[in-house]
Amino acid sequence: MDGAHKYLKDIPGADHFHVGYMATSERPVVDQSYQVALNIVFKDKATQDAYQIHPDHVKFVEEVFKKVVTKVVVYDFGG
């Protein structure tokens, strides 16, 4: 989470940025198969595409993310 804040939070283009630990729930419909979630909202696909190749994002993936993550699930969707 610290790495996400350090490398990703200030990359231009994100309308919303939030990273946090999974909230436990007794509800069976709540996915509890993860530890940390990252939610970023972009105004459009072009902005998201630019974010993905931004040098700080690439640095985060190589120097932080790949060293600590064993599984990743991504949900990209539009409004």
Sequence and secondary structure as in RCSB ss.txt:
>XXXX:A:sequence
MDGAHKYLKDIPGADHFHVGYMATSERPVVDQSYQVALNIVFKDKATQDAYQIHPDHVKFVEEVFKKVVTKVVVY
DFGG
>XXXX:A:secstr
 HHHHHHTTTSTTEEEEEEEE    S TTS  S SEEEEEEESSHHHHHHHHTSHHHHHHIIIIIHHH S     
    
